[in-house]
């Protein structure tokens, strides 16, 4: 599907995408940390805490990259 021409909906779509990426990273990091706690090391709650921290870091990094790409795409359109 081509990007929306309406800036409001294009921005809203980007915001939903970034929010989803952040949430997914937290779920994956927390889930992996929980698995490490329960089945591998029995280090409750440190695996979960570390997993959530790593997931948050990865999510913020992905959100930043996505925002940078969005800025480049919309910035180049405004120059034309």
DSSP file (Angstrom, degrees, kcal/mol; ACC not computed):
  #  RESIDUE AA STRUCTURE BP1 BP2  ACC     N-H-->O    O-->H-N    N-H-->O    O-->H-N    TCO  KAPPA ALPHA  PHI   PSI    X-CA   Y-CA   Z-CA
    1    1 A X              0   0    0      0, 0.0     3,-0.1     0, 0.0     2,-0.0   0.000 360.0 360.0 360.0 132.9    0.0    0.0    0.0
    2    2 A X        -     0   0    0      1,-0.1     3,-0.1     0, 0.0     0, 0.0  -0.354 360.0 -89.7 -70.2 153.9    1.4    3.4   -0.9
    3    3 A X        -     0   0    0      1,-0.1    -1,-0.1     2,-0.1     2,-0.1  -0.277  50.4 -97.4 -61.4 149.1    2.0    5.9    1.9
    4    4 A X        -     0   0    0      1,-0.1    -1,-0.1     2,-0.1     6,-0.0  -0.383  19.2-146.4 -67.9 143.3   -0.9    8.3    2.7
    5    5 A X  S    S+     0   0    0     -3,-0.1     2,-0.6    -2,-0.1    -1,-0.1   0.713  79.7  88.2 -81.5 -22.1   -0.8   11.7    1.2
    6    6 A X  S  > S-     0   0    0      1,-0.2     4,-2.2     2,-0.0     5,-0.2  -0.683  72.9-148.6 -78.9 119.2   -2.5   13.2    4.2
    7    7 A X  H  > S+     0   0    0     -2,-0.6     4,-2.4     1,-0.2     5,-0.2   0.816  93.8  57.9 -61.0 -30.8    0.3   14.2    6.7
    8    8 A X  H  > S+     0   0    0      2,-0.2     4,-2.5     1,-0.2    -1,-0.2   0.956 111.3  39.8 -63.6 -49.5   -1.9   13.5    9.7
    9    9 A X  H  > S+     0   0    0      2,-0.2     4,-2.3     1,-0.2    -2,-0.2   0.841 114.5  53.4 -71.3 -32.5   -2.6    9.9    8.8
   10   10 A X  H  X S+     0   0    0     -4,-2.2     4,-1.8     2,-0.2    -1,-0.2   0.926 113.0  43.9 -65.3 -44.0    1.0    9.3    7.6
   11   11 A X  H  X S+     0   0    0     -4,-2.4     4,-2.3    -5,-0.2    -2,-0.2   0.881 112.5  52.5 -67.2 -39.1    2.3   10.6   11.0
   12   12 A X  H  X S+     0   0    0     -4,-2.5     4,-2.3     2,-0.2    -2,-0.2   0.905 108.8  50.3 -63.6 -41.8   -0.3    8.6   12.9
   13   13 A X  H  X S+     0   0    0     -4,-2.3     4,-2.2     1,-0.2    -1,-0.2   0.898 110.5  49.7 -62.6 -40.6    0.7    5.5   11.1
   14   14 A X  H  X S+     0   0    0     -4,-1.8     4,-2.4     2,-0.2    -2,-0.2   0.895 109.9  50.9 -65.5 -40.0    4.4    6.1   11.9
   15   15 A X  H  X S+     0   0    0     -4,-2.3     4,-2.4     2,-0.2    -2,-0.2   0.901 110.6  48.5 -65.1 -41.3    3.5    6.7   15.6
   16   16 A X  H  X S+     0   0    0     -4,-2.3     4,-2.3     2,-0.2    -1,-0.2   0.900 111.1  51.3 -64.8 -40.4    1.6    3.4   15.7
   17   17 A X  H  X S+     0   0    0     -4,-2.2     4,-2.2     2,-0.2    -2,-0.2   0.926 111.1  46.6 -63.2 -45.2    4.4    1.6   14.1
   18   18 A X  H  X S+     0   0    0     -4,-2.4     4,-2.3     2,-0.2    -2,-0.2   0.914 112.6  50.2 -64.6 -42.8    7.0    2.9   16.6
   19   19 A X  H  X S+     0   0    0     -4,-2.4     4,-2.3     1,-0.2    -1,-0.2   0.893 110.5  49.8 -62.0 -40.1    4.8    2.1   19.5
   20   20 A X  H  X S+     0   0    0     -4,-2.3     4,-2.7     2,-0.2    -1,-0.2   0.894 109.5  51.3 -66.0 -40.3    4.3   -1.4   18.3
   21   21 A X  H  X S+     0   0    0     -4,-2.2     4,-2.2     2,-0.2    -2,-0.2   0.905 110.7  48.7 -63.6 -41.1    8.0   -1.9   17.8
   22   22 A X  H  X S+     0   0    0     -4,-2.3     4,-2.0     2,-0.2    -2,-0.2   0.934 113.4  46.5 -63.6 -46.0    8.7   -0.7   21.4
   23   23 A X  H  X S+     0   0    0     -4,-2.3     4,-2.4     1,-0.2    -2,-0.2   0.912 112.0  50.6 -63.6 -43.3    6.0   -3.0   22.8
   24   24 A X  H  X S+     0   0    0     -4,-2.7     4,-2.6     1,-0.2     5,-0.2   0.903 109.4  50.8 -63.0 -41.0    7.2   -6.0   20.8
   25   25 A X  H  X S+     0   0    0     -4,-2.2     4,-2.6     1,-0.2     5,-0.2   0.899 111.1  48.6 -64.3 -40.0   10.8   -5.5   21.9
   26   26 A X  H  X S+     0   0    0     -4,-2.0     4,-2.7     2,-0.2     5,-0.3   0.905 112.2  48.6 -65.8 -41.0    9.7   -5.3   25.6
   27   27 A X  H  X S+     0   0    0     -4,-2.4     4,-2.5     2,-0.2    -2,-0.2   0.925 114.5  44.9 -65.5 -44.3    7.6   -8.5   25.2
   28   28 A X  H  X S+     0   0    0     -4,-2.6     4,-2.6     2,-0.2     5,-0.2   0.940 116.0  46.0 -66.2 -47.0   10.4  -10.4   23.6
   29   29 A X  H  X S+     0   0    0     -4,-2.6     4,-2.2    -5,-0.2    23,-0.2   0.926 116.2  45.3 -62.1 -45.5   13.1   -9.2   26.0
   30   30 A X  H  X S+     0   0    0     -4,-2.7     4,-2.4    21,-0.2    -1,-0.2   0.894 112.9  51.2 -65.0 -40.0   10.9   -9.9   29.0
   31   31 A X  H  X S+     0   0    0     -4,-2.5     4,-2.3    -5,-0.3    -2,-0.2   0.915 111.2  46.7 -63.9 -43.8    9.9  -13.3   27.7
   32   32 A X  H  X S+     0   0    0     -4,-2.6     4,-2.3     2,-0.2    -1,-0.2   0.898 112.4  50.8 -65.6 -39.4   13.4  -14.3   27.1
   33   33 A X  H  X S+     0   0    0     -4,-2.2     4,-2.2    -5,-0.2    15,-0.3   0.896 110.1  49.9 -63.7 -39.9   14.4  -13.1   30.5
   34   34 A X  H  X S+     0   0    0     -4,-2.4     4,-2.9     2,-0.2     5,-0.3   0.904 109.5  51.1 -65.0 -41.9   11.6  -15.0   32.1
   35   35 A X  H  X>S+     0   0    0     -4,-2.3     4,-2.6     1,-0.2     5,-0.7   0.913 109.8  50.2 -62.1 -42.3   12.6  -18.2   30.2
   36   36 A X  I  X>S+     0   0    0     -4,-2.3     5,-2.9     1,-0.2     4,-1.1   0.919 113.6  46.6 -61.4 -43.0   16.2  -17.8   31.5
   37   37 A X  I  <>S+     0   0    0     -4,-2.2     5,-0.9     4,-0.2     7,-0.3   0.941 119.8  36.9 -63.2 -48.8   14.9  -17.4   35.0
   38   38 A X  I  <5S+     0   0    0     -4,-2.9    -2,-0.2     4,-0.1    -3,-0.2   0.882 131.7  18.5 -77.0 -39.9   12.5  -20.3   35.0
   39   39 A X  I  <5S+     0   0    0     -4,-2.6    -3,-0.2    -5,-0.3    -2,-0.1   0.656 127.6  30.0-113.1 -18.9   14.3  -22.9   33.0
   40   40 A X  I  <<S+     0   0    0     -4,-1.1    -3,-0.2    -5,-0.7    -4,-0.1   0.856 127.3   6.4-111.0 -53.4   18.0  -22.2   32.8
   41   41 A X  I   <S-     0   0    0     -5,-2.9    -4,-0.2     0, 0.0    -3,-0.1   0.635  70.4-139.1-113.7 -17.0   19.5  -20.3   35.7
   42   42 A X      < +     0   0    0     -5,-0.9    -5,-0.2    -6,-0.8    -4,-0.1   0.930  53.9 142.3  52.1  48.5   16.8  -20.0   38.4
   43   43 A X    >   -     0   0    0     -7,-0.2     3,-2.1    -6,-0.1     4,-0.5  -0.109  42.9-151.5-109.5  34.0   18.0  -16.5   39.1
   44   44 A X  T 3   +     0   0    0     -7,-0.3   -10,-0.0     1,-0.3     0, 0.0  -0.172  67.4   3.0 -50.6 134.2   14.5  -14.9   39.7
   45   45 A X  T 3> S+     0   0    0    -12,-0.0     4,-2.3     0, 0.0    -1,-0.3  -0.881 114.7  75.1 -99.8  13.8   14.0  -12.0   39.1
   46   46 A X  H <> S+     0   0    0     -3,-2.1     4,-2.6     1,-0.2     5,-0.2   0.838  93.9  53.2 -67.4 -34.5   17.3  -10.9   37.6
   47   47 A X  H  > S+     0   0    0     -4,-0.5     4,-2.7     2,-0.2    -1,-0.2   0.925 112.1  46.5 -62.8 -43.2   16.8  -12.6   34.2
   48   48 A X  H  > S+     0   0    0    -15,-0.3     4,-2.7     2,-0.2    -2,-0.2   0.913 113.1  49.0 -64.9 -43.3   13.5  -10.9   33.7
   49   49 A X  H  X S+     0   0    0     -4,-2.3     4,-2.2     2,-0.2    -2,-0.2   0.933 114.9  44.0 -63.0 -46.3   14.9   -7.5   34.8
   50   50 A X  H  X S+     0   0    0     -4,-2.6     4,-2.7     2,-0.2     5,-0.2   0.901 113.2  52.1 -66.4 -40.4   17.9   -7.8   32.5
   51   51 A X  H  X S+     0   0    0     -4,-2.7     4,-2.5    -5,-0.2   -21,-0.2   0.911 110.5  47.5 -61.9 -43.1   15.7   -9.0   29.7
   52   52 A X  H  X S+     0   0    0     -4,-2.7     4,-2.7   -23,-0.2    -1,-0.2   0.895 111.8  51.2 -65.0 -39.1   13.3   -6.1   30.0
   53   53 A X  H  X S+     0   0    0     -4,-2.2     4,-2.2    -5,-0.2    -2,-0.2   0.926 112.9  44.6 -63.4 -44.4   16.3   -3.7   30.1
   54   54 A X  H  X S+     0   0    0     -4,-2.7     4,-2.5     2,-0.2    -2,-0.2   0.886 113.4  51.3 -67.1 -37.9   17.7   -5.2   26.9
   55   55 A X  H  X S+     0   0    0     -4,-2.5     4,-2.6    -5,-0.2    -2,-0.2   0.908 110.4  48.5 -64.7 -41.7   14.3   -5.2   25.3
   56   56 A X  H  X S+     0   0    0     -4,-2.7     4,-2.5     2,-0.2     5,-0.2   0.909 111.9  49.8 -63.8 -41.7   13.7   -1.5   26.2
   57   57 A X  H  X S+     0   0    0     -4,-2.2     4,-2.2     2,-0.2    -2,-0.2   0.929 113.1  45.7 -62.5 -45.5   17.2   -0.6   24.8
   58   58 A X  H  X S+     0   0    0     -4,-2.5     4,-2.5     1,-0.2    -2,-0.2   0.901 113.1  50.8 -64.8 -40.8   16.5   -2.5   21.6
   59   59 A X  H  X S+     0   0    0     -4,-2.6     4,-2.4     2,-0.2    -2,-0.2   0.906 111.2  46.9 -64.5 -42.0   13.0   -0.9   21.3
   60   60 A X  H  X S+     0   0    0     -4,-2.5     4,-2.4     2,-0.2    -1,-0.2   0.897 112.0  51.3 -66.6 -39.5   14.3    2.6   21.8
   61   61 A X  H  X S+     0   0    0     -4,-2.2     4,-2.3    -5,-0.2    -2,-0.2   0.927 111.9  46.4 -62.7 -44.8   17.1    2.0   19.3
   62   62 A X  H  X S+     0   0    0     -4,-2.5     4,-2.5     1,-0.2    -2,-0.2   0.893 112.1  51.0 -65.0 -39.4   14.7    0.7   16.7
   63   63 A X  H  X S+     0   0    0     -4,-2.4     4,-2.5     2,-0.2    -2,-0.2   0.903 109.9  50.1 -64.1 -41.1   12.3    3.6   17.3
   64   64 A X  H  X S+     0   0    0     -4,-2.4     4,-2.2     2,-0.2    -2,-0.2   0.931 111.9  47.2 -63.5 -45.5   15.2    6.1   16.9
   65   65 A X  H  X S+     0   0    0     -4,-2.3     4,-2.4     1,-0.2    -2,-0.2   0.912 112.1  50.3 -62.0 -42.4   16.2    4.5   13.6
   66   66 A X  H  X S+     0   0    0     -4,-2.5     4,-2.3     1,-0.2    -1,-0.2   0.906 110.3  49.7 -63.3 -41.6   12.7    4.5   12.3
   67   67 A X  H  X S+     0   0    0     -4,-2.5     4,-2.4     2,-0.2    -1,-0.2   0.874 109.5  52.0 -65.2 -37.1   12.2    8.1   13.2
   68   68 A X  H  X S+     0   0    0     -4,-2.2     4,-2.1     2,-0.2    -2,-0.2   0.918 110.6  47.4 -65.4 -43.0   15.5    9.0   11.4
   69   69 A X  H  X S+     0   0    0     -4,-2.4     4,-2.4     2,-0.2    -2,-0.2   0.906 111.6  51.3 -63.3 -40.8   14.3    7.2    8.3
   70   70 A X  H  X S+     0   0    0     -4,-2.3     4,-2.7     1,-0.2     5,-0.3   0.913 109.4  50.4 -62.1 -42.9   10.9    8.9    8.5
   71   71 A X  H  X S+     0   0    0     -4,-2.4     4,-2.4     1,-0.2    -1,-0.2   0.894 110.9  48.6 -63.1 -40.3   12.7   12.3    8.8
   72   72 A X  H  X S+     0   0    0     -4,-2.1     4,-1.9     2,-0.2    -1,-0.2   0.900 113.0  47.9 -66.8 -40.5   14.8   11.6    5.8
   73   73 A X  H  X S+     0   0    0     -4,-2.4     4,-1.2     2,-0.2    -2,-0.2   0.936 118.5  38.3 -67.2 -46.3   11.8   10.5    3.7
   74   74 A X  H  X S+     0   0    0     -4,-2.7     4,-1.5     1,-0.2    -2,-0.2   0.831 114.3  55.5 -76.3 -30.8    9.6   13.5    4.6
   75   75 A X  H  X S+     0   0    0     -4,-2.4     4,-0.9    -5,-0.3    -1,-0.2   0.883 107.3  49.0 -66.8 -38.4   12.5   15.9    4.5
   76   76 A X  H  X S+     0   0    0     -4,-1.9     4,-0.5     1,-0.2    -1,-0.2   0.823 108.6  54.5 -71.9 -29.7   13.4   15.0    1.0
   77   77 A X  H >< S+     0   0    0     -4,-1.2     3,-0.7     1,-0.2    -1,-0.2   0.856 105.2  53.3 -69.1 -34.6    9.8   15.3   -0.1
   78   78 A X  H 3< S+     0   0    0     -4,-1.5    -1,-0.2     1,-0.2    -2,-0.2   0.745 101.1  60.6 -73.4 -22.8    9.6   18.9    1.2
   79   79 A X  H 3<        0   0    0     -4,-0.9    -1,-0.2     1,-0.2    -2,-0.2   0.696 360.0 360.0 -78.2 -18.4   12.7   20.0   -0.7
   80   80 A X    <<        0   0    0     -3,-0.7    -1,-0.2    -4,-0.5    -2,-0.1   0.488 360.0 360.0 -73.1 360.0   11.1   19.2   -4.1
